[in-house]
């Protein structure tokens, strides 16, 4: 019940702010870099999808989310070791 009372004002505030929105032009200067990544940088993203996650009657993720990841799986452990150093995003 508490969720309904906090959720409705947020939606009304967002709707009101969109009604006053203006068009904005964005210019990107791609010649200047702000950071540099090492040549050996490897990053893996693990998604947090439950197996029951379905959109439009399709369930493409199946059991591919981190919630079903078997951390004892030998091939996974070897892959992590092979990509040293490795960054993991969840």
The first five atom37 places (N, CA, C, CB, O) and aatype in JSON, in Angstrom:
{
  "aatype": [20, 20, 20, 20, 20, 20, 20, 20, 20, 20, 20, 20, 20, 20, 20, 20, 20, 20, 20, 20, 20, 20, 20, 20, 20, 20, 20, 20, 20, 20, 20, 20, 20, 20, 20, 20, 20, 20, 20, 20, 20, 20, 20, 20, 20, 20, 20, 20, 20, 20, 20, 20, 20, 20, 20, 20, 20, 20, 20, 20, 20, 20, 20, 20, 20, 20, 20, 20, 20, 20, 20, 20, 20, 20, 20, 20, 20, 20, 20, 20, 20, 20, 20, 20, 20, 20, 20, 20, 20, 20],
  "atom_mask": [
    [1, 1, 1, 1, 1],
    [1, 1, 1, 1, 1],
    [1, 1, 1, 1, 1],
    [1, 1, 1, 1, 1],
    [1, 1, 1, 1, 1],
    [1, 1, 1, 1, 1],
    [1, 1, 1, 1, 1],
    [1, 1, 1, 1, 1],
    [1, 1, 1, 1, 1],
    [1, 1, 1, 1, 1],
    [1, 1, 1, 1, 1],
    [1, 1, 1, 1, 1],
    [1, 1, 1, 1, 1],
    [1, 1, 1, 1, 1],
    [1, 1, 1, 1, 1],
    [1, 1, 1, 1, 1],
    [1, 1, 1, 1, 1],
    [1, 1, 1, 1, 1],
    [1, 1, 1, 1, 1],
    [1, 1, 1, 1, 1],
    [1, 1, 1, 1, 1],
    [1, 1, 1, 1, 1],
    [1, 1, 1, 1, 1],
    [1, 1, 1, 1, 1],
    [1, 1, 1, 1, 1],
    [1, 1, 1, 1, 1],
    [1, 1, 1, 1, 1],
    [1, 1, 1, 1, 1],
    [1, 1, 1, 1, 1],
    [1, 1, 1, 1, 1],
    [1, 1, 1, 1, 1],
    [1, 1, 1, 1, 1],
    [1, 1, 1, 1, 1],
    [1, 1, 1, 1, 1],
    [1, 1, 1, 1, 1],
    [1, 1, 1, 1, 1],
    [1, 1, 1, 1, 1],
    [1, 1, 1, 1, 1],
    [1, 1, 1, 1, 1],
    [1, 1, 1, 1, 1],
    [1, 1, 1, 1, 1],
    [1, 1, 1, 1, 1],
    [1, 1, 1, 1, 1],
    [1, 1, 1, 1, 1],
    [1, 1, 1, 1, 1],
    [1, 1, 1, 1, 1],
    [1, 1, 1, 1, 1],
    [1, 1, 1, 1, 1],
    [1, 1, 1, 1, 1],
    [1, 1, 1, 1, 1],
    [1, 1, 1, 1, 1],
    [1, 1, 1, 1, 1],
    [1, 1, 1, 1, 1],
    [1, 1, 1, 1, 1],
    [1, 1, 1, 1, 1],
    [1, 1, 1, 1, 1],
    [1, 1, 1, 1, 1],
    [1, 1, 1, 1, 1],
    [1, 1, 1, 1, 1],
    [1, 1, 1, 1, 1],
    [1, 1, 1, 1, 1],
    [1, 1, 1, 1, 1],
    [1, 1, 1, 1, 1],
    [1, 1, 1, 1, 1],
    [1, 1, 1, 1, 1],
    [1, 1, 1, 1, 1],
    [1, 1, 1, 1, 1],
    [1, 1, 1, 1, 1],
    [1, 1, 1, 1, 1],
    [1, 1, 1, 1, 1],
    [1, 1, 1, 1, 1],
    [1, 1, 1, 1, 1],
    [1, 1, 1, 1, 1],
    [1, 1, 1, 1, 1],
    [1, 1, 1, 1, 1],
    [1, 1, 1, 1, 1],
    [1, 1, 1, 1, 1],
    [1, 1, 1, 1, 1],
    [1, 1, 1, 1, 1],
    [1, 1, 1, 1, 1],
    [1, 1, 1, 1, 1],
    [1, 1, 1, 1, 1],
    [1, 1, 1, 1, 1],
    [1, 1, 1, 1, 1],
    [1, 1, 1, 1, 1],
    [1, 1, 1, 1, 1],
    [1, 1, 1, 1, 1],
    [1, 1, 1, 1, 1],
    [1, 1, 1, 1, 1],
    [1, 1, 1, 1, 1]
  ],
  "atom_positions": [
    [[0.82, -1.18, 0.0], [0.0, 0.0, 0.0], [0.87, 1.25, 0.0], [-0.94, -0.01, 1.2], [0.54, 2.23, -0.67]],
    [[1.96, 1.23, 0.73], [2.86, 2.38, 0.8], [3.46, 2.69, -0.57], [3.98, 2.12, 1.81], [3.68, 3.85, -0.91]],
    [[3.72, 1.64, -1.36], [4.32, 1.8, -2.68], [3.42, 2.62, -3.6], [4.59, 0.43, -3.31], [3.92, 3.44, -4.37]],
    [[2.11, 2.42, -3.53], [1.19, 3.15, -4.39], [1.23, 4.65, -4.11], [-0.24, 2.62, -4.22], [1.17, 5.45, -5.04]],
    [[1.34, 5.03, -2.85], [1.32, 6.44, -2.51], [2.62, 7.14, -2.89], [1.07, 6.6, -1.03], [2.6, 8.32, -3.22]],
    [[3.74, 6.44, -2.87], [5.0, 7.07, -3.25], [5.2, 7.03, -4.75], [6.16, 6.39, -2.55], [5.87, 7.9, -5.31]],
    [[4.63, 6.05, -5.42], [4.82, 5.88, -6.85], [4.02, 6.9, -7.66], [4.43, 4.47, -7.26], [4.53, 7.44, -8.64]],
    [[2.8, 7.18, -7.27], [1.93, 8.08, -8.02], [2.48, 9.5, -8.09], [0.57, 8.1, -7.39], [2.48, 10.07, -9.19]],
    [[2.94, 10.12, -7.01], [3.49, 11.48, -7.14], [4.73, 11.54, -8.04], [3.85, 12.01, -5.76], [4.95, 12.54, -8.72]],
    [[5.52, 10.49, -8.05], [6.71, 10.46, -8.91], [6.28, 10.47, -10.37], [7.59, 9.22, -8.6], [6.84, 11.21, -11.17]],
    [[5.29, 9.65, -10.72], [4.8, 9.6, -12.09], [4.21, 10.95, -12.49], [3.75, 8.49, -12.25], [4.46, 11.42, -13.6]],
    [[3.44, 11.57, -11.62], [2.86, 12.88, -11.92], [3.94, 13.94, -12.12], [1.91, 13.32, -10.8], [3.82, 14.79, -13.0]],
    [[4.99, 13.88, -11.32], [6.09, 14.83, -11.45], [6.81, 14.64, -12.78], [7.07, 14.68, -10.29], [7.13, 15.62, -13.46]],
    [[7.07, 13.39, -13.16], [7.72, 13.12, -14.44], [6.85, 13.57, -15.61], [8.03, 11.64, -14.57], [7.36, 14.14, -16.57]],
    [[5.56, 13.3, -15.54], [4.65, 13.7, -16.61], [4.6, 15.21, -16.74], [3.24, 13.15, -16.34], [4.6, 15.74, -17.85]],
    [[4.57, 15.92, -15.62], [4.55, 17.38, -15.64], [5.84, 17.93, -16.22], [4.31, 17.94, -14.24], [5.8, 18.9, -16.99]],
    [[6.97, 17.35, -15.88], [8.24, 17.84, -16.4], [8.36, 17.6, -17.9], [9.41, 17.18, -15.67], [8.96, 18.41, -18.6]],
    [[7.79, 16.5, -18.41], [7.82, 16.23, -19.84], [6.94, 17.2, -20.62], [7.38, 14.8, -20.12], [7.22, 17.5, -21.78]],
    [[5.9, 17.69, -20.01], [5.02, 18.62, -20.7], [5.7, 19.96, -20.95], [3.74, 18.83, -19.91], [5.27, 20.71, -21.83]],
    [[6.75, 20.28, -20.18], [7.5, 21.52, -20.37], [8.83, 21.28, -21.1], [7.75, 22.18, -19.02], [9.67, 22.18, -21.14]],
    [[9.02, 20.1, -21.66], [10.28, 19.75, -22.31], [10.48, 20.57, -23.59], [10.33, 18.25, -22.63], [9.51, 20.92, -24.27]],
    [[11.73, 20.86, -23.89], [12.09, 21.59, -25.1], [13.06, 20.74, -25.9], [12.69, 22.97, -24.77], [13.73, 19.87, -25.35]],
    [[13.14, 21.01, -27.2], [14.12, 20.33, -28.05], [15.51, 20.85, -27.73], [13.78, 20.52, -29.55], [15.7, 22.05, -27.53]],
    [[16.47, 19.96, -27.7], [17.85, 20.31, -27.38], [18.75, 19.72, -28.44], [18.25, 19.8, -25.96], [18.59, 18.56, -28.82]],
    [[19.7, 20.5, -28.94], [20.7, 20.0, -29.88], [21.95, 19.63, -29.11], [21.01, 21.05, -30.98], [22.42, 20.41, -28.28]],
    [[22.49, 18.47, -29.38], [23.7, 17.99, -28.71], [24.79, 17.86, -29.76], [23.45, 16.63, -27.98], [24.59, 17.24, -30.81]],
    [[25.94, 18.45, -29.49], [27.08, 18.37, -30.39], [28.19, 17.59, -29.69], [27.58, 19.79, -30.82], [28.54, 17.91, -28.56]],
    [[28.72, 16.59, -30.36], [29.79, 15.76, -29.79], [31.06, 15.99, -30.58], [29.4, 14.25, -29.79], [31.09, 15.79, -31.8]],
    [[32.12, 16.4, -29.88], [33.43, 16.57, -30.49], [34.24, 15.31, -30.18], [34.16, 17.88, -29.96], [34.74, 15.15, -29.07]],
    [[34.36, 14.43, -31.15], [35.01, 13.14, -30.93], [36.52, 13.16, -31.07], [34.47, 12.16, -31.88], [37.15, 12.11, -30.95]],
    [[37.11, 14.31, -31.31], [38.56, 14.37, -31.51], [39.33, 14.31, -30.2], [38.92, 15.63, -32.25], [40.47, 13.84, -30.17]],
    [[38.73, 14.78, -29.11], [39.44, 14.81, -27.83], [38.99, 13.64, -26.97], [39.18, 16.15, -27.09], [37.8, 13.4, -26.81]],
    [[39.95, 12.91, -26.41], [39.62, 11.8, -25.52], [39.69, 12.26, -24.07], [40.56, 10.6, -25.76], [40.48, 13.13, -23.73]],
    [[38.86, 11.66, -23.24], [38.87, 12.01, -21.81], [39.43, 10.89, -20.96], [37.46, 12.35, -21.34], [39.69, 11.08, -19.77]],
    [[39.63, 9.7, -21.56], [40.18, 8.57, -20.82], [40.83, 7.61, -21.81], [39.09, 7.85, -19.98], [40.56, 7.67, -23.01]],
    [[41.67, 6.74, -21.29], [42.34, 5.75, -22.14], [42.23, 4.38, -21.48], [43.82, 6.14, -22.38], [42.41, 4.24, -20.27]],
    [[41.94, 3.38, -22.27], [41.81, 2.02, -21.78], [43.02, 1.21, -22.22], [40.5, 1.36, -22.29], [43.46, 1.31, -23.36]],
    [[43.54, 0.42, -21.32], [44.68, -0.43, -21.59], [44.34, -1.44, -22.69], [45.14, -1.16, -20.32], [43.18, -1.86, -22.8]],
    [[45.32, -1.83, -23.5], [45.09, -2.79, -24.58], [44.65, -4.16, -24.07], [46.36, -2.95, -25.4], [43.99, -4.91, -24.8]],
    [[44.99, -4.49, -22.83], [44.64, -5.8, -22.26], [43.33, -5.77, -21.48], [45.75, -6.28, -21.37], [43.04, -6.73, -20.76]],
    [[42.56, -4.71, -21.59], [41.33, -4.58, -20.82], [40.27, -5.56, -21.31], [40.8, -3.15, -20.92], [39.95, -5.59, -22.49]],
    [[39.74, -6.36, -20.39], [38.66, -7.31, -20.68], [37.57, -7.09, -19.64], [39.17, -8.8, -20.68], [37.84, -7.07, -18.44]],
    [[36.34, -6.93, -20.1], [35.22, -6.7, -19.2], [34.09, -7.65, -19.56], [34.75, -5.22, -19.26], [33.78, -7.85, -20.74]],
    [[33.48, -8.23, -18.56], [32.36, -9.15, -18.74], [31.17, -8.59, -17.98], [32.72, -10.6, -18.24], [31.3, -8.16, -16.83]],
    [[30.0, -8.6, -18.61], [28.78, -8.14, -17.96], [27.9, -9.35, -17.65], [28.03, -7.12, -18.84], [27.59, -10.14, -18.53]],
    [[27.5, -9.47, -16.4], [26.6, -10.54, -15.98], [25.24, -9.91, -15.68], [27.16, -11.31, -14.74], [25.14, -9.03, -14.82]],
    [[24.22, -10.35, -16.38], [22.88, -9.76, -16.22], [22.12, -10.4, -15.08], [22.09, -9.91, -17.5], [22.29, -11.58, -14.78]],
    [[21.29, -9.6, -14.45], [20.49, -10.01, -13.29], [19.06, -10.27, -13.74], [20.54, -8.93, -12.16], [18.16, -9.54, -13.33]],
    [[18.83, -11.28, -14.57], [17.5, -11.6, -15.07], [16.98, -12.87, -14.43], [17.51, -11.75, -16.59], [17.66, -13.9, -14.47]],
    [[15.81, -12.83, -13.83], [15.22, -14.07, -13.33], [14.75, -14.93, -14.5], [14.03, -13.77, -12.37], [14.44, -14.42, -15.58]],
    [[14.71, -16.23, -14.3], [14.31, -17.16, -15.37], [12.88, -16.89, -15.84], [14.44, -18.61, -14.9], [12.54, -17.21, -16.98]],
    [[12.05, -16.31, -14.99], [10.65, -16.06, -15.34], [10.47, -14.75, -16.1], [9.81, -16.05, -14.09], [9.34, -14.42, -16.46]],
    [[11.54, -14.01, -16.36], [11.46, -12.71, -17.03], [11.01, -12.91, -18.47], [12.82, -11.97, -16.97], [11.73, -13.49, -19.28]],
    [[9.81, -12.41, -18.79], [9.26, -12.54, -20.14], [8.7, -11.2, -20.58], [8.17, -13.64, -20.19], [8.08, -10.49, -19.78]],
    [[8.91, -10.85, -21.83], [8.33, -9.65, -22.42], [7.57, -10.07, -23.68], [9.43, -8.58, -22.76], [8.1, -10.78, -24.53]],
    [[6.34, -9.62, -23.78], [5.51, -9.91, -24.95], [5.42, -11.41, -25.23], [6.08, -9.19, -26.18], [5.5, -11.85, -26.37]],
    [[5.25, -12.18, -24.17], [5.12, -13.64, -24.23], [6.37, -14.32, -24.78], [3.93, -14.02, -25.09], [6.28, -15.44, -25.29]],
    [[7.51, -13.69, -24.69], [8.78, -14.3, -25.09], [9.71, -14.27, -23.89], [9.41, -13.56, -26.31], [9.79, -13.28, -23.18]],
    [[10.41, -15.37, -23.69], [11.34, -15.5, -22.56], [12.73, -15.8, -23.09], [10.87, -16.61, -21.56], [13.21, -16.93, -22.94]],
    [[13.41, -14.83, -23.71], [14.68, -15.13, -24.39], [15.84, -15.42, -23.45], [15.04, -13.99, -25.26], [16.8, -16.07, -23.85]],
    [[15.76, -14.95, -22.2], [16.9, -15.13, -21.31], [17.0, -16.54, -20.76], [16.82, -14.16, -20.17], [18.1, -17.02, -20.5]],
    [[15.86, -17.2, -20.59], [15.89, -18.54, -20.01], [16.6, -18.52, -18.67], [16.56, -19.53, -20.96], [16.26, -17.73, -17.79]],
    [[17.58, -19.37, -18.51], [18.36, -19.42, -17.26], [19.75, -18.83, -17.46], [18.47, -20.86, -16.75], [20.72, -19.31, -16.88]],
    [[19.84, -17.78, -18.3], [21.13, -17.17, -18.6], [21.54, -16.1, -17.61], [21.1, -16.58, -19.98], [22.65, -15.58, -17.71]],
    [[20.71, -15.75, -16.65], [21.04, -14.69, -15.71], [21.99, -15.15, -14.62], [19.78, -14.16, -15.08], [22.22, -16.34, -14.44]],
    [[22.56, -14.18, -13.9], [23.52, -14.48, -12.84], [22.88, -15.26, -11.7], [24.13, -13.18, -12.31], [23.57, -15.95, -10.95]],
    [[21.56, -15.14, -11.57], [20.87, -15.87, -10.5], [20.98, -17.39, -10.68], [19.4, -15.47, -10.46], [20.83, -18.14, -9.71]],
    [[21.24, -17.85, -11.91], [21.36, -19.28, -12.18], [22.79, -19.7, -12.51], [20.44, -19.66, -13.33], [23.02, -20.83, -12.95]],
    [[23.74, -18.8, -12.31], [25.13, -19.09, -12.65], [25.75, -20.06, -11.65], [25.95, -17.79, -12.7], [25.68, -19.84, -10.44]],
    [[26.34, -21.13, -12.15], [27.02, -22.11, -11.31], [28.49, -21.71, -11.2], [26.87, -23.57, -11.89], [29.26, -21.92, -12.13]],
    [[28.86, -21.14, -10.06], [30.22, -20.65, -9.88], [31.24, -21.77, -9.71], [30.27, -19.75, -8.69], [32.44, -21.51, -9.67]],
    [[30.78, -23.0, -9.61], [31.7, -24.14, -9.49], [31.99, -24.79, -10.84], [31.12, -25.18, -8.53], [32.74, -25.76, -10.9]],
    [[31.4, -24.27, -11.92], [31.56, -24.85, -13.26], [33.01, -24.66, -13.72], [30.57, -24.18, -14.27], [33.51, -23.53, -13.78]],
    [[33.67, -25.75, -14.04], [35.1, -25.73, -14.37], [35.46, -24.84, -15.54], [35.56, -27.12, -14.67], [36.46, -24.12, -15.49]],
    [[34.66, -24.86, -16.61], [34.96, -24.04, -17.77], [34.87, -22.55, -17.42], [34.0, -24.37, -18.92], [35.65, -21.75, -17.93]],
    [[33.94, -22.18, -16.57], [33.82, -20.78, -16.15], [35.05, -20.36, -15.35], [32.53, -20.57, -15.31], [35.59, -19.28, -15.57]],
    [[35.48, -21.19, -14.44], [36.66, -20.89, -13.63], [37.9, -20.75, -14.52], [36.89, -21.99, -12.57], [38.7, -19.83, -14.31]],
    [[38.07, -21.63, -15.5], [39.21, -21.56, -16.41], [39.15, -20.32, -17.3], [39.26, -22.81, -17.28], [40.19, -19.73, -17.6]],
    [[37.95, -19.92, -17.72], [37.81, -18.72, -18.54], [38.19, -17.48, -17.74], [36.37, -18.59, -19.07], [38.85, -16.58, -18.26]],
    [[37.78, -17.43, -16.48], [38.14, -16.3, -15.63], [39.65, -16.22, -15.45], [37.44, -16.41, -14.25], [40.23, -15.14, -15.48]],
    [[40.28, -17.36, -15.25], [41.74, -17.39, -15.1], [42.44, -16.97, -16.39], [42.2, -18.8, -14.69], [43.46, -16.29, -16.35]],
    [[41.89, -17.38, -17.55], [42.53, -17.08, -18.83], [42.46, -15.59, -19.17], [41.88, -17.89, -19.94], [43.34, -15.07, -19.86]],
    [[41.43, -14.9, -18.71], [41.26, -13.49, -19.02], [41.8, -12.58, -17.91], [39.8, -13.18, -19.27], [41.24, -11.51, -17.65]],
    [[42.86, -13.01, -17.25], [43.45, -12.22, -16.19], [44.24, -11.06, -16.78], [44.35, -13.09, -15.29], [45.1, -11.32, -17.62]],
    [[44.03, -9.81, -16.42], [43.05, -9.3, -15.46], [41.66, -9.18, -16.1], [43.51, -7.94, -14.9], [41.54, -8.9, -17.3]],
    [[40.66, -9.39, -15.32], [39.28, -9.38, -15.79], [38.44, -8.49, -14.9], [38.7, -10.82, -15.83], [38.56, -8.55, -13.67]],
    [[37.59, -7.67, -15.5], [36.64, -6.84, -14.77], [35.26, -7.45, -14.97], [36.68, -5.35, -15.25], [34.88, -7.76, -16.1]],
    [[34.52, -7.62, -13.91], [33.17, -8.19, -13.99], [32.17, -7.14, -13.54], [33.04, -9.5, -13.13], [32.28, -6.6, -12.43]],
    [[31.2, -6.85, -14.4], [30.12, -5.93, -14.05], [28.86, -6.74, -13.83], [29.91, -4.85, -15.18], [28.53, -7.62, -14.62]],
    [[28.15, -6.45, -12.75], [26.89, -7.13, -12.47], [25.77, -6.12, -12.59], [26.9, -7.78, -11.05], [24.61, -6.46, -12.4]]
  ]
}
